[in-house]
């Protein structure tokens, strides 16, 4: 289980309220960054939100690293 640097909270897909896996978050970021804004094939927040079943504000927070921006400082094994 991934924990924050202090080891007090679960982060990423291990958080109890997580709706997306870490791989899905990376895929959203990759899709958004594939073509620059202004390019005819650029995928915006609203289209990604519709594809993934989340709000456009959550997509914005994911691609701007306001969400899922922590790296695991510690790992805890659960048996």
C-alpha positions as CSV (number, residue, x, y, z in Angstrom):
1,X,0.0,0.0,0.0
2,X,1.4,3.4,-1.0
3,X,1.6,6.0,1.8
4,X,2.5,9.7,1.8
5,X,6.0,10.8,3.0
6,X,4.8,11.0,6.6
7,X,3.4,7.5,6.4
8,X,0.0,8.7,7.7
9,X,-2.3,8.6,4.6
10,X,-2.8,6.3,1.7
11,X,-2.2,7.9,-1.7
12,X,-3.0,7.2,-5.4
13,X,-5.0,4.1,-6.2
14,X,-4.6,2.9,-2.6
15,X,-6.7,5.7,-1.3
16,X,-10.2,4.5,-0.2
17,X,-12.0,7.1,-2.4
18,X,-9.8,6.6,-5.5
19,X,-12.0,6.2,-8.6
20,X,-9.1,5.8,-11.1
21,X,-6.0,3.6,-11.0
22,X,-2.6,5.1,-11.2
23,X,-2.3,3.7,-14.8
24,X,-5.5,5.4,-15.8
25,X,-4.3,8.7,-14.4
26,X,-1.1,8.4,-16.5
27,X,-3.2,7.5,-19.5
28,X,-5.4,10.7,-19.1
29,X,-2.2,12.8,-18.8
30,X,-0.7,11.1,-21.9
31,X,-3.9,11.7,-24.0
32,X,-4.1,15.3,-22.9
33,X,-0.4,16.0,-23.7
34,X,-0.3,14.0,-26.9
35,X,-1.1,17.1,-29.1
36,X,-0.6,20.7,-28.0
37,X,-3.5,23.0,-27.4
38,X,-4.7,24.5,-30.7
39,X,-3.9,21.4,-32.7
40,X,-6.9,19.9,-34.4
41,X,-6.4,16.5,-32.6
42,X,-5.9,18.0,-29.1
43,X,-8.2,16.4,-26.6
44,X,-9.6,18.8,-24.0
45,X,-10.9,18.4,-20.5
46,X,-14.5,17.9,-21.3
47,X,-13.9,15.2,-23.9
48,X,-11.5,13.3,-21.5
49,X,-14.1,13.7,-18.7
50,X,-16.8,12.2,-20.8
51,X,-14.5,9.3,-21.9
52,X,-13.4,8.5,-18.3
53,X,-16.7,9.2,-16.5
54,X,-15.3,12.0,-14.3
55,X,-15.8,15.7,-14.0
56,X,-13.9,18.1,-16.3
57,X,-12.5,19.8,-13.2
58,X,-11.1,16.5,-12.0
59,X,-9.4,16.1,-15.4
60,X,-8.0,19.6,-15.1
61,X,-6.7,18.8,-11.7
62,X,-5.1,15.6,-12.9
63,X,-3.3,17.1,-16.0
64,X,-2.1,20.1,-14.0
65,X,-0.8,17.8,-11.2
66,X,-3.1,19.3,-8.6
67,X,-4.3,15.7,-8.0
68,X,-2.2,12.6,-7.8
69,X,0.9,14.7,-7.4
70,X,2.3,12.8,-4.4
71,X,4.9,10.1,-4.7
72,X,4.9,7.2,-2.3
73,X,7.3,8.0,0.6
74,X,6.7,4.7,2.2
75,X,5.1,1.3,1.4
76,X,3.2,-0.8,3.8
77,X,2.7,-4.5,3.3
78,X,-0.8,-5.9,4.2
79,X,-1.0,-9.6,4.7
